[in-house]
Amino acid sequence: MPEVPNDASTLATDDTPQPTLESAPEQAEQAEGCCHPDDPDAAHQHGYITAKDNYLRRLRRIEGQARGLQRMVEEEKYCIDILTQVSAMTKALQSVALELLEDHMAHCVVSAAREGGQAAEDKIQEASEAIARLVRS
């Protein structure tokens, strides 16, 4: 069985260009009707969709790390080695979360801001709450 990497450096992403806040205006133009969870008839495309394969690859890698951690506990490995793997997995999850947040801000929040009104306020509040959860984690 493959060994679980001992640091987050092995979790680097590929060279796929990632959306940024600077590219948000172009993405928002393409995102008409995006991210309206309360309107089932709205065209819905999440901001992360352009990097979906990258996210899935990274999440599968994290899933493998979790299985590796279980195996380490079953095999009664040294505590510090297990904690090192927990740290690597945590960093990998945080990295995915931050990129998802950036995609959401650049795509969904910018699109809602262009619409203005209550939709914009709701989307900004939703993003603020997500940021608060990430900071507390």
C-alpha positions in Angstrom: 0.0 0.0 0.0 1.3 3.5 -0.8 2.5 5.6 2.1 0.6 8.6 3.2 2.7 11.8 2.5 4.0 13.5 5.6 3.4 17.0 4.6 1.1 19.1 2.5 3.7 19.9 -0.1 2.8 16.8 -2.0 -0.7 18.1 -2.3 0.2 20.8 -4.8 -2.3 21.4 -7.5 -1.7 21.1 -11.2 -1.1 24.0 -13.5 -4.8 24.6 -14.2 -5.5 28.3 -14.0 -7.6 29.1 -11.0 -10.2 31.8 -10.9 -9.1 34.9 -9.0 -10.9 37.9 -7.7 -9.2 39.9 -10.6 -10.9 37.6 -13.1 -14.2 37.9 -11.3 -15.9 40.4 -13.7 -15.5 38.1 -16.7 -16.7 35.1 -14.7 -19.7 36.9 -13.4 -20.8 37.8 -16.9 -20.7 34.1 -17.7 -22.6 33.3 -14.5 -26.0 34.8 -15.2 -28.5 33.1 -12.9 -25.8 31.3 -10.9 -26.0 30.2 -7.3 -29.6 30.7 -6.4 -30.3 27.8 -4.0 -33.8 29.1 -3.4 -34.8 29.2 -7.0 -34.9 25.6 -8.5 -35.7 27.0 -12.0 -32.6 29.2 -12.1 -29.7 28.1 -14.3 -27.2 27.0 -11.7 -23.5 26.7 -12.2 -21.1 26.9 -9.3 -17.9 28.9 -9.5 -15.7 25.9 -8.9 -17.1 24.0 -11.9 -14.2 25.0 -14.2 -11.8 23.3 -11.7 -14.0 20.4 -10.7 -11.6 17.7 -11.8 -8.8 19.3 -9.9 -11.0 19.5 -6.7 -12.1 15.9 -7.1 -8.5 14.7 -7.6 -7.4 16.6 -4.4 -10.3 15.3 -2.4 -9.6 11.7 -3.5 -6.0 12.3 -2.3 -7.3 13.5 1.1 -9.6 10.5 1.3 -6.6 8.3 0.8 -4.8 10.2 3.6 -7.8 9.5 5.9 -7.6 5.8 5.1 -3.9 5.9 5.7 -4.5 7.5 9.1 -7.0 4.7 10.0 -4.4 2.2 9.0 -1.7 3.9 11.1 -4.0 3.7 14.2 -4.9 0.1 13.5 -1.2 -0.7 13.2 -0.5 1.2 16.4 2.0 3.6 14.8 3.9 6.2 16.8 1.7 9.1 18.0 3.8 11.9 16.5 3.8 10.2 13.1 0.0 10.0 13.2 -0.2 13.7 14.3 2.1 14.6 11.4 -0.3 13.0 9.0 -3.3 14.7 10.6 -1.6 18.0 10.1 -0.9 17.3 6.4 -4.5 16.3 5.9 -5.8 19.3 7.7 -3.6 21.6 5.6 -4.9 19.9 2.4 -8.5 20.4 3.5 -7.9 24.0 4.4 -6.3 24.6 1.0 -9.4 23.1 -0.8 -11.7 25.2 1.4 -9.8 28.5 0.7 -9.9 27.9 -3.1 -13.6 27.0 -3.0 -14.2 30.2 -1.0 -12.2 32.2 -3.6 -14.2 30.6 -6.4 -17.4 31.4 -4.6 -16.4 35.1 -4.0 -15.2 35.5 -7.6 -18.2 33.9 -9.2 -21.4 33.8 -7.1 -20.8 36.8 -4.9 -19.7 39.0 -7.8 -22.7 37.9 -9.8 -25.1 38.7 -6.9 -23.4 42.1 -6.4 -24.1 42.9 -10.0 -27.8 42.1 -9.4 -27.8 44.2 -6.3 -30.6 44.4 -3.8 -31.4 41.7 -1.3 -29.7 39.0 -3.3 -26.4 40.8 -3.0 -26.8 41.4 0.7 -27.8 37.7 1.3 -24.8 36.4 -0.7 -22.4 38.7 1.1 -23.8 37.6 4.5 -23.5 33.9 3.4 -19.9 34.4 2.4 -19.1 36.2 5.7 -20.6 33.3 7.7 -18.5 30.8 5.6 -15.4 32.9 6.3 -16.2 32.9 10.0 -16.6 29.1 10.0 -13.2 28.7 8.3 -11.5 31.0 10.7 -12.9 29.1 13.7 -11.9 25.7 12.3 
